[in-house]
Amino acid sequence: MKMLTYKTALIVSVAVTLTAAAALAQSPRPAFGDTQGVERVERAQFRGGDHRHGGRQGERRVRARLERLLETFDSNADGGVTQEEITETRQAQLAEFDANQDGSLDLTEYEALWLSVMRDRMVDRFQAHDDDGDGAVTAAEFEEEFARLVNRWDRNGDGVLNADDRRDGGRGAEAPEADE
């Protein structure tokens, strides 16, 4: 029985890790340091959705992102975030994970920071999959979110997801947005 429990825990751990990776890959967030991408996403979100999914799904993502922003950076708990709070928090994060205290993060130090920040999101995704709240994700719960993925995203109806199904027609980049 103990081996079955260990195997189950291992399978769930791998499943959660893969789900988190898939969720991050689908995330509308631009790459770290991509300030133009941040501005593009924020403009799209301000207009009522994220740049890939509009409507209620986009609104939920904006709300979730704002909640994470407040949770991370609202250091004085006043319900708002200033640039000063963001800067101070980021400096504190750098100092906390700069193990050799050289003023910069090498890959190992950055990985520790990233895993720390992503842990809460991973737990959230686990809980989202655990429909019955029993602390375990069954195969059915794990598959549920991806059960109709191809049907939902297959824009040309050929039963295969590929570059032709992207909004840009497979050209590899979104059309530039006009500034408003």
C-alpha positions as a printed Julia matrix, in Angstrom:
180×3 Matrix{Float64}:
   0.0    0.0     0.0
   2.86   2.36    0.83
   4.36   1.85   -2.66
   1.01   2.63   -4.29
   0.76   5.86   -2.31
   4.31   6.84   -3.31
   3.61   6.04   -6.97
   0.37   8.0    -6.86
   2.13  10.98   -5.3
   4.88  10.77   -7.91
   2.36  10.6   -10.77
   0.4   13.55   -9.39
   3.62  15.55   -8.94
   4.66  14.92  -12.54
   1.15  15.69  -13.77
   1.01  18.96  -11.85
   4.44  19.97  -13.14
   3.4   19.26  -16.74
   0.13  21.13  -16.25
   1.95  24.13  -14.79
   4.35  24.12  -17.72
   1.44  23.96  -20.17
  -0.36  26.78  -18.35
   2.76  28.93  -18.41
   3.3   28.23  -22.09
  -0.25  29.46  -22.78
   0.15  32.47  -20.5
  -0.27  35.86  -22.2
   2.71  37.24  -20.32
   5.6   38.48  -22.41
   9.16  37.34  -21.8
  11.06  38.66  -18.78
  12.47  42.08  -19.62
  10.2   42.52  -22.67
   8.82  45.94  -21.78
   7.23  46.48  -25.19
   5.43  43.15  -24.79
   4.22  44.18  -21.34
   2.83  47.41  -22.76
   1.15  45.54  -25.64
  -0.5   43.06  -23.26
  -1.59  45.82  -20.88
  -3.12  47.84  -23.76
  -5.0   44.77  -24.95
  -6.17  43.96  -21.44
  -7.29  47.56  -20.87
  -9.45  47.3   -23.98
 -11.36  44.38  -22.44
  -9.42  41.17  -22.82
  -6.02  39.69  -23.25
  -4.35  39.65  -26.64
  -5.28  36.03  -27.34
  -8.65  35.54  -25.68
 -11.26  38.22  -25.33
 -14.47  38.28  -23.39
 -14.99  36.76  -19.96
 -11.91  34.52  -20.13
  -9.72  37.55  -20.8
 -11.42  39.49  -18.0
 -10.81  36.64  -15.55
  -7.14  36.57  -16.5
  -6.85  40.31  -16.02
  -8.48  40.06  -12.59
  -6.25  37.14  -11.6
  -3.17  39.0   -12.8
  -4.17  42.12  -10.85
  -4.77  40.01   -7.73
  -1.29  38.47   -8.08
   0.2   41.93   -8.64
  -1.46  43.28   -5.48
  -0.53  40.2    -3.47
   3.1   40.44   -4.55
   3.78  44.16   -4.51
   1.29  45.89   -2.16
   3.81  46.1     0.67
   1.81  48.59    2.76
  -1.48  46.68    2.28
  -3.42  49.78    1.17
  -5.08  48.0    -1.76
  -2.9   49.72   -4.38
   0.56  49.35   -5.87
   2.98  52.16   -6.62
   6.07  51.93   -8.76
   8.1   52.5    -5.6
   6.54  49.39   -4.0
   7.31  47.35   -7.11
  10.93  48.55   -7.17
  11.43  47.9    -3.45
   9.91  44.41   -3.69
  12.01  43.49   -6.71
  15.17  44.73   -4.97
  14.27  42.65   -1.9
  13.71  39.59   -4.11
  17.09  40.09   -5.75
  18.78  40.41   -2.36
  16.96  37.36   -0.97
  17.95  35.05   -3.83
  21.43  36.46   -4.51
  23.15  33.65   -2.57
  26.7   34.84   -3.29
  25.69  38.49   -2.75
  27.36  39.74   -5.92
  24.44  42.0    -6.83
  23.16  39.8    -9.65
  21.42  36.46  -10.09
  23.14  33.61  -11.89
  20.98  30.9   -13.42
  20.83  28.82  -10.24
  19.84  31.83   -8.12
  17.27  32.94  -10.7
  15.83  29.42  -10.8
  15.33  29.51   -7.02
  13.52  32.87   -7.35
  11.38  31.64  -10.23
  10.38  28.41   -8.45
   9.48  30.38   -5.33
   7.25  32.76   -7.29
   5.68  30.0    -9.4
   4.86  27.74   -6.43
   1.67  29.65   -5.59
   0.51  29.44   -9.2
   1.31  25.74   -9.28
  -0.76  25.18   -6.13
  -3.62  27.21   -7.67
  -3.53  25.03  -10.81
  -3.46  21.86   -8.68
  -6.51  23.05   -6.77
  -8.27  23.96  -10.03
  -7.76  20.38  -11.27
  -8.79  18.82   -7.94
 -12.53  19.22   -8.57
 -13.66  17.31   -5.49
 -11.08  18.91   -3.17
  -9.72  15.6    -1.9
  -6.07  16.62   -2.29
  -5.5   14.34   -5.27
  -5.92  14.9    -9.0
  -7.47  11.9   -10.71
  -6.82  11.02  -14.33
 -10.32  12.3   -15.21
  -9.74  15.61  -13.37
  -6.33  15.96  -15.01
  -7.67  15.34  -18.52
 -10.8   17.51  -18.15
  -9.21  20.84  -19.12
  -7.53  19.4   -22.22
 -10.32  17.04  -23.32
 -11.56  19.3   -26.11
  -8.42  21.35  -26.74
  -8.08  20.51  -30.43
 -11.78  21.14  -31.08
 -11.6   24.55  -29.35
  -8.43  25.81  -31.07
  -8.68  24.15  -34.5
  -9.57  27.25  -36.52
  -9.53  25.57  -39.92
 -11.4   22.38  -38.87
  -8.78  19.88  -40.05
  -8.49  18.13  -36.68
  -4.84  19.15  -36.26
  -3.36  22.11  -34.38
  -0.59  23.75  -36.37
   0.62  27.17  -37.52
  -2.42  27.55  -39.8
  -4.65  27.75  -36.72
  -2.95  30.85  -35.32
  -4.76  34.15  -35.61
  -1.92  35.52  -37.7
  -2.47  32.78  -40.3
   0.82  31.06  -39.44
   3.04  34.0   -40.33
   4.83  33.82  -36.95
   4.0   37.23  -35.5
   0.92  39.16  -34.59
   0.12  42.19  -36.65
   1.37  45.31  -34.91
  -1.31  47.14  -32.93
  -2.05  50.74  -33.67
  -1.49  53.05  -30.74
  -4.66  54.67  -29.55
